[in-house]
């Protein structure tokens, strides 16, 4: 895994480990991708978080894979929709 000094590289490495554990119905949208703005839209932009990626889960097992990752160095922002 990448060094903690490079958060972007660490995120890429973490997502590379996470991706194969997700169901076919799950998806990951990264900052800079076309769907990112829609996936992170809020009723107010004031104080809105800017996550490095959005994981759209497809099953309960996907939720467990995302939330239950040991030593997850990234804060999680639960959402719906």
Secondary structure, DSSP 4 states (H G I P E B T S, - for coil): ---TT-HHHHHHHHHHHHHTTS-TT-EEEETTSTTHHHHT--S--TT----SEEEE--SHHHHHHHHT-TT--S-------
